Amino acid sequence: MRIKGMKMVVLCMTLALIGAMQAQAERTWPQCGANKPKYVFLFIGDGMASPQIHATEAFLAATQEDDAVAGGIKAEKLTMSKFPVQGMQMSYANNRFITGSAAAGTALACGKKTNIGVIAMDPDATQPYTTLAEAAKANGMKVGIVSSVSIDHATPAVFYSHTDSRNNYEDIGAQLLDSDFDYYAGGGFRVNKYKSAEYANLDNDQRYALVEQKATANGFTFANTRDEFDALRRRSGRVIAINPYLDGSNAMPYALNRMAADGAGQDYEGSISLAEFTRKGIKLLKNRQGFFMMVEGGKIDWAAHANDARAAIQDVIAFDEAIQEAVEFAKRHPRETLIVVTGDHECGGMTLGFAGTGYETYYEKIAAQTLAYDDFGIKVLAPYAGGQSAMPSDIDTNLWQIILTHFGMDGAGLTADEGDDLTEYETTLLEDAYDQAFQGGNQNTVQENKELYGYYNPLVVTLTHLLNRKSGLSWTSYSHTAVPVPVMAMGPGAKRFDGYYDNTAVARKLARAMGVRLDR
């Protein structure tokens, strides 16, 4: 069929209009989907799903304004929540509905399912999977892996390691040191878990010295002080940067502990934030061939395991600040930068609501907590107990004062303010937990204690439970749950992440956007 005259003019005008609209869409950088990204960020909030995100947003709003004010702000959106593309992924593992970090991380890194505990291999742990990071490196991009937990933990490990168990820390660490990736940063190595004869007779410091020696021999610059970190430049070459302060699991301190206003935070002076590690990674990795950087907010998960909403919220904020660093970079490179944010699974069964508060919420009460559960137990509760010749049969005035100072709850009429008072029922729960922690236990069965306290100090976890419930927030588990997880994206290729899909699709969508190939 031939088109003549006016019909041809109309067709040409239509095609020109479509072309102009497409060009305009490409210039609108957050929605852009036509260009292949040169710089790719994958942010993974471990243990983070919609409850952790929205609890943080509600907390930020409540600390600004009473949420009962009609028409007032009820949720202060995080950077990640402002992304133009919002999808959702299912997190189940190959052999279990409720997943673990190794299986979920493998899905996000490799686009394939595996069994619980397996790192970037098939369910039988006989065949390694190709990871996004490996594919990016093979395609000429630089690669960075950043985490607030130990850099050999499950989520970071699935991007560079292949092993049958996430607990093979020495093997995972060796694979890191032998890798050709360009930037590892955040937490340290679980050298206390190393079992070979080479490390058997060495203390923790000597084991780290040996790891540093091996890293240097393999071409890495090893930085584990603030000054060494600040001095890193592109000429430093490939880098392993470890936070100067690590907890007992060789992870970065909780963000809440670093900002403690009562003086405890001074213990971490010179500590490096997740945002700083991300910013440094951008400077070190930027090059003509582009880069792929995975950044994990790992301690969101650990706080949720302990049912510590205040610690989880502050680490979500720290994670979001790291995302903001990528967004600022994207503003300078709008048509070249793809940012994807997701979680590997939800943790703790966090619920935004509680039977005792009904439809009301008081999230500002959460701000009364000054320390995360770990530092409160180590730096406050343990010294209190150690200072007693014999523990009192009940919570004494000194301990009630400690509880008031660090959690804002009054169980002994220490203040005239009735708003911080505990009810008789709440006081009984704390006394029972105190007995379990310091008086040789009570008459509870093992199952009762597991459901009440998990694997945590009974008094500490009861304090966080009570504060959270009084705020209108509660928990159902000390473990992961199968709640679907948000996926947020911006930049070229972002539109791929719209919809509801399996977690393996996140890696496959990223691979297609980047123009790299994963295993079929």
C-alpha positions in Angstrom: 0.0 0.0 0.0 1.4 3.4 -1.0 1.1 6.5 1.2 0.9 9.9 -0.7 0.5 13.6 -0.1 -1.0 14.6 3.2 -0.9 11.1 4.6 2.9 11.1 4.2 3.2 14.5 5.9 1.1 13.3 8.9 3.1 10.1 9.2 6.4 12.1 9.2 5.1 14.5 11.7 3.9 11.7 13.9 7.3 9.9 13.7 9.1 13.2 14.5 6.8 13.8 17.5 7.5 10.3 18.8 11.2 10.8 18.4 11.1 14.1 20.3 9.1 12.5 23.1 11.6 9.7 23.3 14.5 12.1 23.4 12.8 14.1 26.2 12.2 10.9 28.2 15.9 10.1 27.9 16.8 13.6 29.2 14.7 12.9 32.2 17.4 11.0 34.0 15.4 9.3 36.9 13.1 7.6 34.3 15.7 6.9 31.7 15.7 3.4 30.4 17.2 3.5 27.0 20.9 3.9 27.8 23.3 1.3 29.0 24.6 2.4 32.5 28.3 3.0 32.9 28.1 3.2 36.7 25.9 0.7 38.6 25.1 0.6 42.3 23.4 -2.2 44.0 22.4 -1.4 47.6 21.2 -4.3 49.8 19.7 -3.7 53.2 20.1 -7.0 55.0 17.0 -7.8 56.9 15.2 -4.7 55.4 11.8 -4.8 53.9 8.8 -2.4 53.9 8.4 -2.5 57.8 12.0 -1.4 58.5 11.8 1.3 55.8 8.4 2.7 56.9 9.2 2.5 60.6 12.2 4.7 59.9 10.1 7.2 58.0 7.5 7.3 60.8 10.2 7.8 63.4 11.7 10.7 61.5 8.3 12.3 61.2 7.4 11.7 64.8 10.6 13.3 66.1 9.6 16.4 64.1 5.9 16.6 64.9 3.2 14.9 66.9 1.6 12.4 64.6 -1.8 13.2 66.1 -1.7 16.6 64.5 -4.5 16.6 61.9 -3.0 17.1 58.5 0.5 16.9 59.9 3.4 14.9 58.5 3.2 11.1 59.4 6.1 9.8 57.4 9.3 11.5 56.3 10.4 9.8 53.1 13.8 8.3 52.8 16.0 8.9 49.7 15.3 5.3 48.6 11.5 5.8 48.8 11.7 8.8 46.4 13.0 6.6 43.6 10.7 6.7 40.6 10.5 3.0 40.1 9.2 0.8 42.9 8.9 -3.0 42.5 8.6 -6.0 44.9 10.5 -9.3 45.1 9.9 -12.6 46.7 12.8 -13.9 48.7 12.3 -17.7 49.3 15.3 -20.1 48.9 15.6 -23.2 46.9 14.9 -25.5 49.9 13.1 -23.2 52.3 10.3 -20.7 52.2 11.9 -18.4 54.8 15.4 -17.7 53.4 18.8 -17.0 54.8 21.3 -14.4 53.7 23.6 -16.8 51.7 20.7 -18.1 49.6 19.0 -14.7 49.2 22.3 -13.0 48.4 23.2 -15.7 45.8 19.9 -15.0 44.1 20.6 -11.2 44.1 24.2 -11.7 42.9 23.8 -14.6 40.5 20.2 -14.7 39.3 19.8 -18.3 40.5 18.4 -20.1 43.5 20.4 -22.1 45.9 20.1 -23.8 49.2 20.4 -22.3 52.7 24.0 -21.5 53.6 25.5 -22.0 50.1 27.6 -19.2 48.7 27.2 -18.5 44.9 27.0 -22.1 43.9 24.2 -24.5 42.8 22.1 -26.2 45.5 24.4 -29.2 45.7 27.4 -26.9 45.9 29.1 -28.6 43.0 29.0 -25.8 40.4 29.9 -22.2 40.9 27.6 -19.5 39.6 28.8 -16.4 37.8 28.1 -13.3 39.9 27.2 -9.8 38.7 30.5 -8.5 40.1 32.5 -11.1 38.3 30.6 -10.4 35.0 31.2 -6.7 35.4 34.9 -7.2 36.0 35.2 -9.4 33.0 33.5 -6.7 31.0 36.2 -4.2 32.0 34.4 -2.4 34.8 36.0 -1.8 38.2 34.3 -3.5 41.2 33.7 -2.5 44.8 32.2 -4.5 47.6 31.2 -2.6 50.8 29.4 -3.8 54.0 28.8 -2.6 57.5 29.3 -6.2 58.7 32.4 -8.3 58.2 33.5 -8.2 54.5 33.5 -12.1 54.5 29.9 -12.3 55.7 27.3 -14.0 53.6 26.0 -11.1 51.5 29.3 -9.5 50.5 30.8 -13.0 50.0 28.3 -14.1 47.4 29.7 -11.5 45.0 33.3 -12.8 45.0 33.3 -16.2 46.6 32.1 -19.7 45.8 31.8 -22.2 48.7 29.4 -24.8 50.2 29.0 -23.0 53.5 28.8 -19.4 54.6 30.7 -20.5 57.7 33.9 -21.3 55.7 35.3 -17.9 56.7 38.9 -18.7 56.1 38.2 -20.0 52.6 36.0 -17.0 51.8 38.7 -14.7 53.1 41.3 -16.4 50.9 39.1 -16.0 47.8 38.8 -12.3 48.6 42.5 -11.9 48.8 43.0 -13.8 45.5 40.3 -11.8 43.7 41.0 -9.1 41.2 38.3 -6.8 42.5 39.3 -3.2 43.2 37.7 -2.0 46.5 36.6 -3.9 49.6 35.5 -1.8 52.5 33.6 -1.7 55.8 33.9 -4.5 58.3 36.8 -6.7 58.8 37.6 -10.4 58.5 36.3 -13.2 60.9 39.8 -14.2 61.6 38.7 -15.6 65.0 36.9 -18.3 62.9 40.0 -19.4 61.0 40.9 -23.0 61.7 43.9 -24.0 59.6 47.3 -24.7 61.2 48.7 -21.5 59.7 46.5 -19.5 62.1 46.2 -21.9 65.0 48.7 -20.5 67.4 48.2 -16.8 66.6 46.1 -14.4 68.5 43.6 -12.1 66.9 46.0 -9.3 66.2 48.6 -11.6 64.7 46.0 -13.2 62.5 45.0 -9.8 61.2 48.7 -9.0 60.6 49.0 -12.1 58.5 45.9 -11.3 56.5 47.3 -7.8 55.8 50.6 -9.3 54.8 48.8 -11.6 52.3 46.7 -8.7 51.0 49.7 -6.5 50.4 51.5 -9.4 48.7 48.5 -9.8 46.4 48.6 -6.1 45.3 46.1 -4.5 47.8 46.6 -1.3 49.8 45.4 -2.2 53.3 43.9 0.6 55.3 42.5 0.1 58.8 42.9 3.6 60.4 41.1 6.8 59.8 44.3 8.5 58.6 45.1 5.6 56.2 41.5 5.7 54.9 41.6 9.5 54.4 44.9 9.2 52.5 43.5 6.7 49.9 43.7 8.0 46.3 43.3 6.4 42.9 47.0 5.9 42.8 46.6 3.6 45.9 45.5 0.9 43.4 43.3 -1.9 44.7 42.2 -1.3 48.2 41.0 -3.1 51.3 39.7 -0.5 53.8 38.5 -1.7 57.3 36.8 0.5 59.9 39.1 1.3 62.8 36.5 0.1 65.3 35.0 -3.4 65.0 32.6 -5.2 67.3 33.0 -8.8 68.5 32.0 -10.2 65.1 34.4 -7.9 63.3 31.6 -5.7 62.0 31.3 -1.9 62.1 29.6 -0.5 65.3 25.9 0.2 65.2 25.2 3.8 63.9 23.3 4.4 67.1 26.3 3.6 69.2 28.6 5.8 67.2 26.2 8.8 67.8 25.6 8.1 71.4 25.1 11.5 73.2 25.9 10.4 76.7 29.7 10.0 76.0 29.7 6.3 75.0 29.9 7.4 71.3 33.3 8.9 72.0 34.7 5.4 72.1 34.2 5.4 68.3 35.8 8.7 67.5 37.4 8.4 64.1 35.0 5.6 63.0 34.0 5.6 59.3 30.4 5.6 58.2 28.8 3.5 55.5 28.2 6.8 53.5 31.9 7.7 53.8 33.0 4.2 52.6 30.6 4.6 49.6 31.8 8.1 48.8 35.4 6.9 48.9 34.6 3.9 46.7 33.1 6.3 44.1 36.3 8.3 44.0 38.5 5.3 43.8 36.5 3.3 41.2 35.4 6.1 38.8 37.1 5.4 35.4 36.3 5.4 31.7 35.1 1.8 31.7 32.7 2.4 34.6 32.2 0.4 37.8 29.8 -1.9 39.7 29.5 -1.3 43.5 27.5 -3.4 45.9 26.9 -1.7 49.3 25.3 -3.7 52.2 23.6 -2.3 55.2 24.2 -5.5 57.2 23.5 -4.4 60.7 19.9 -3.6 60.0 19.4 -7.4 60.1 21.4 -7.9 63.3 19.4 -5.2 65.1 16.1 -6.8 63.9 17.2 -10.2 65.0 17.6 -8.7 68.5 14.2 -6.9 68.1 15.9 -3.5 68.7 13.9 -1.1 66.6 16.0 2.0 67.6 19.2 0.4 66.5 17.6 -0.9 63.3 16.1 2.5 62.4 19.4 4.3 62.9 21.2 1.8 60.6 18.5 2.2 58.0 19.2 6.0 58.2 22.9 5.3 57.8 22.2 3.0 54.9 20.0 5.7 53.3 22.8 8.2 53.7 25.0 5.9 51.7 22.4 5.7 49.0 22.3 9.5 49.0 26.0 9.5 48.1 25.2 7.5 45.0 22.3 9.8 44.2 24.6 12.8 44.4 27.0 11.1 42.0 24.1 10.3 39.7 23.2 14.0 39.5 26.5 14.6 37.9 26.2 11.6 35.6 22.5 11.3 35.1 22.4 9.3 31.9 25.2 6.9 33.0 24.2 5.9 36.5 21.8 3.1 37.6 21.0 2.7 41.3 19.0 -0.3 42.6 18.1 -0.6 46.2 16.6 -3.7 47.8 16.8 -6.1 50.8 17.7 -9.8 50.9 14.8 -10.6 53.3 12.8 -9.1 56.2 14.0 -9.9 59.7 12.1 -10.0 63.0 8.6 -9.8 61.7 8.5 -6.1 62.5 4.9 -4.9 62.7 3.9 -1.2 62.6 1.2 -1.5 65.3 0.7 -3.2 68.7 -2.4 -4.6 70.5 -1.6 -2.4 73.6 -1.6 0.9 71.6 -4.4 0.0 69.1 -4.6 2.6 66.4 -2.3 5.0 68.2 1.5 5.4 67.6 4.1 7.3 69.6 7.3 6.7 67.6 9.0 9.7 69.2 9.3 7.5 72.4 11.8 5.3 70.5 14.2 8.2 70.5 14.7 7.8 74.3 16.9 4.8 73.7 20.6 6.0 73.7 22.5 2.8 72.9 22.0 -0.3 70.8 21.3 -3.5 72.7 25.0 -4.7 72.4 26.7 -1.6 73.9 24.0 -1.2 76.5 24.7 -4.8 77.7 28.5 -4.5 77.5 29.1 -0.9 78.6 26.3 -0.3 81.0 24.6 -3.4 82.2 27.7 -5.5 82.7 29.6 -2.8 84.7 26.5 -2.4 86.9 26.3 -6.1 87.6 30.1 -6.3 88.1 29.9 -3.6 90.7 27.6 -5.6 92.9 28.9 -7.9 95.6 25.6 -9.8 95.2 22.8 -9.0 92.8 19.7 -7.6 94.5 16.7 -9.9 94.5 14.7 -7.3 92.5 15.6 -4.4 90.3 17.0 -1.7 92.6 16.9 2.0 92.4 20.3 2.2 90.7 19.2 -0.1 87.9 15.9 1.7 87.6 17.9 4.9 87.1 19.9 3.2 84.4 16.8 2.1 82.6 15.3 5.6 82.8 18.6 7.1 81.5 19.0 4.8 78.5 15.4 3.9 77.6 13.3 6.7 79.1 11.1 4.3 81.1 10.4 4.9 84.8 9.5 1.8 86.9 10.2 3.4 90.3 8.6 6.8 90.3 11.9 8.6 89.8 10.3 11.5 87.9 7.2 13.5 88.3 6.3 12.9 84.6 3.6 10.2 84.4 4.3 9.8 80.6 7.4 7.7 81.2 5.8 5.5 83.9 5.6 1.7 83.5 2.4 -0.1 84.3 2.4 -2.9 86.9 2.2 -5.4 84.1 5.2 -3.9 82.4 7.2 -3.8 85.6 6.4 -7.5 86.2 7.7 -8.4 82.7 11.0 -6.6 83.5 11.3 -8.2 86.9 10.8 -11.6 85.4 13.4 -10.9 82.8 15.8 -9.6 85.5 15.3 -12.9 87.4 16.1 -14.8 84.2 19.2 -12.8 83.6 20.7 -12.4 87.1 18.9 -14.8 89.5 19.6 -18.1 87.9 16.4 -18.3 85.9 12.8 -18.8 86.7 10.2 -21.6 86.1 9.8 -21.0 82.4 10.3 -23.9 80.0 13.0 -23.7 77.4 10.4 -23.0 74.7 8.9 -20.2 76.8 12.3 -18.5 77.3 13.1 -19.0 73.5 9.9 -17.2 72.5 10.2 -14.5 75.2 13.9 -13.7 74.8 15.3 -15.5 71.8 19.0 -15.9 72.3 19.6 -12.4 73.9 20.0 -11.1 77.4 16.5 -11.4 78.8 16.5 -8.0 80.5 17.9 -6.1 77.5 15.5 -7.6 75.0 12.6 -7.0 77.3 13.6 -3.4 77.6 13.6 -3.0 73.8 10.3 -4.9 73.5 8.6 -2.6 76.1 9.9 0.6 74.5 8.9 -0.6 71.1 5.4 -1.6 72.2 4.8 1.7 74.1 5.7 3.4 70.8 3.2 1.3 68.8 5.6 -1.2 67.2 6.1 -4.9 67.8 7.9 -8.0 66.7 6.8 -11.6 65.8 10.2 -13.4 65.5 13.9 -13.4 66.3 14.5 -14.8 62.8 13.9 -13.9 59.2 10.4 -13.9 57.7 9.1 -14.3 54.2 7.6 -10.8 53.8 8.2 -9.6 50.2 10.9 -7.0 49.8 10.8 -3.7 47.9 13.0 -3.0 44.9 13.7 0.7 44.2 15.5 1.9 41.1 16.5 5.1 39.3 18.6 5.8 36.2 19.0 4.1 32.8 17.4 0.7 32.9 15.4 1.5 36.0 12.0 0.7 34.4 13.0 -3.0 34.3 12.6 -3.2 38.0 8.9 -2.3 38.1 6.5 -5.1 39.0 6.4 -8.2 41.3 8.9 -10.9 40.7 11.4 -13.4 42.1 14.6 -12.2 43.8 16.6 -14.0 41.1 15.1 -11.5 38.6 16.9 -8.6 40.3 20.3 -10.0 39.1 19.0 -10.9 35.7 17.5 -7.4 35.2 20.7 -5.8 36.3 22.7 -8.0 34.0 20.6 -7.1 31.0 20.8 -3.4 31.9 24.6 -3.6 32.2 25.0 -5.7 29.0 26.7 -8.6 30.8 25.9 -12.3 30.9 25.2 -14.5 33.9 24.9 -18.3 33.7 21.8 -19.5 31.8 
